[in-house]
Amino acid sequence: MLKYIDSYNPKIKAQVKELINQNKLGEYLLAKYPNMHTYSTDKSLYEYVVNIKTSHIKNSPPISKVLYDTKIKDLKSALGIHTFVSRVQGGKLKAKNEIRISHIFKKAPEPFLRMIVAHELSHLKEKEHDKAFYKLCKYIEPSYHQLEFDVRLYLIYRENFGELYNL
């Protein structure tokens, strides 16, 4: 039930479990994040990502593709995926960067999407999840760590109760 916060402090896990038992996890999330974002197409998602990239990471390779991916199933280990593909074209090595975000974030608050985008964009500069990587995540999204925790709560809610944002 709490697999997304396995590594967290037992006190925090107990508080989350209490919210679930009292049926208040959804209320907590909706009070904090009442609205879904409007980036529901791959094209609008691409524009959103490029705008964030342009304003925060100027000297980085271009992004060739951004999309919502229905194939990302293991949400415990990946909410989004950054891929780097090298191909030979006309005797030259051509590199492409792609960002794929789990389709469940089509119906999510904008801050959650922004946190995932910050994470994936940080991989353009830092490949490993180290101190420099998380520093860049926080530069792009100052509330990165709180949002990451809230995304985990959102995933727990979805797994236990279904959609939070019903149209």
C-alpha positions in Angstrom: 0.0 0.0 0.0 2.9 2.4 0.8 5.5 1.1 -1.7 6.1 4.6 -3.1 7.3 5.8 0.2 9.1 2.6 1.4 12.4 4.5 2.2 10.7 7.3 4.2 10.8 7.8 7.9 8.3 5.5 9.8 6.6 8.6 11.3 5.8 9.9 7.8 4.6 6.5 6.7 2.3 6.3 9.7 0.8 9.8 9.0 0.1 8.7 5.4 -1.4 5.5 6.5 -3.7 7.4 8.9 -4.8 9.7 6.0 -5.6 6.6 4.0 -7.5 5.0 6.8 -9.5 8.1 7.4 -10.2 8.5 3.7 -8.5 11.9 3.7 -5.6 11.5 1.4 -7.6 12.7 -1.6 -8.8 15.7 0.4 -5.3 16.6 1.3 -4.1 16.4 -2.3 -7.1 18.3 -3.7 -6.7 21.1 -1.1 -3.1 21.5 -2.1 -3.5 20.9 -5.9 -7.1 21.6 -6.8 -6.6 21.7 -10.6 -5.3 19.6 -13.4 -2.9 21.0 -15.9 -4.0 21.7 -19.5 -1.1 20.0 -21.4 -3.1 17.0 -22.6 -1.5 16.5 -26.0 2.1 15.5 -26.9 2.5 18.8 -28.8 1.4 20.9 -25.8 3.7 18.8 -23.6 6.6 19.3 -25.9 6.1 23.1 -25.9 5.8 23.1 -22.1 9.1 21.1 -21.7 10.9 23.3 -24.2 9.8 26.5 -22.4 11.1 25.2 -19.1 14.4 24.0 -20.8 14.9 27.3 -22.5 14.4 29.3 -19.3 16.6 27.1 -17.1 19.1 25.1 -19.1 20.4 27.1 -22.0 23.5 25.2 -22.9 22.1 21.7 -23.3 21.4 19.5 -26.3 18.1 20.0 -28.0 15.1 17.7 -27.3 13.8 16.0 -30.4 10.7 14.4 -28.9 8.5 14.7 -25.8 5.5 12.5 -25.3 3.1 10.8 -22.9 4.0 7.1 -22.9 1.4 4.4 -22.1 4.2 1.8 -21.9 5.7 3.2 -18.6 4.2 0.7 -16.2 6.6 0.4 -13.2 5.8 3.8 -11.6 7.9 2.9 -8.6 11.1 3.2 -10.6 10.2 5.6 -13.4 7.6 8.4 -13.8 9.4 9.6 -16.9 12.2 8.4 -19.1 15.0 10.4 -20.7 16.5 8.6 -23.7 19.7 9.5 -25.6 19.9 7.9 -29.0 22.9 8.1 -31.3 22.5 7.3 -35.0 24.8 7.5 -37.9 23.4 9.8 -40.6 25.4 10.5 -43.7 28.7 9.6 -42.1 28.0 11.8 -39.1 27.0 10.8 -35.6 23.6 12.3 -34.8 22.4 12.4 -31.2 18.8 12.7 -30.1 17.3 13.4 -26.7 13.8 12.2 -26.0 11.6 12.6 -22.9 8.7 10.2 -22.2 6.4 10.9 -19.3 3.9 8.3 -18.0 0.4 8.8 -19.4 -1.1 8.9 -16.0 0.3 12.5 -15.6 -2.1 13.7 -18.4 -4.6 14.0 -15.5 -2.4 15.6 -12.8 -1.7 19.0 -11.3 0.8 21.2 -13.2 3.3 21.2 -10.3 3.6 17.4 -10.5 4.3 17.6 -14.2 6.8 20.3 -13.6 8.7 18.2 -11.1 8.9 15.3 -13.5 10.0 17.6 -16.3 12.7 19.1 -14.0 13.9 15.6 -13.2 14.1 14.5 -16.9 15.7 17.8 -18.0 18.3 17.5 -15.4 19.4 14.3 -17.1 20.5 16.4 -20.1 23.4 17.7 -18.0 23.8 15.1 -15.2 23.4 11.4 -16.0 23.7 10.1 -12.4 21.3 10.8 -9.5 23.9 12.5 -7.4 24.3 15.8 -5.5 24.8 17.9 -8.7 21.8 16.2 -10.3 19.4 17.1 -7.4 20.9 20.6 -7.2 19.9 21.1 -10.8 16.4 19.7 -10.2 16.0 22.2 -7.4 17.3 25.0 -9.6 14.6 24.2 -12.2 11.9 23.6 -9.6 12.7 25.0 -6.1 10.0 22.8 -4.5 11.3 19.7 -6.2 11.6 17.5 -3.0 8.2 18.4 -1.6 6.6 17.8 -5.0 8.4 14.5 -5.4 6.9 13.4 -2.0 3.4 14.7 -3.1 3.7 12.8 -6.4 4.3 9.7 -4.4 1.2 10.4 -2.3 -0.7 10.9 -5.6 0.5 7.5 -6.8 -0.6 5.9 -3.6 -4.0 7.5 -3.9 -4.4 6.3 -7.5 -3.4 2.8 -6.6 -5.8 2.6 -3.7 -8.8 4.7 -4.9 -8.4 5.3 -8.6 -8.5 8.7 -10.4 -8.3 11.8 -8.2 -9.2 14.2 -11.0 -12.4 13.0 -12.7 -13.6 15.1 -15.6 
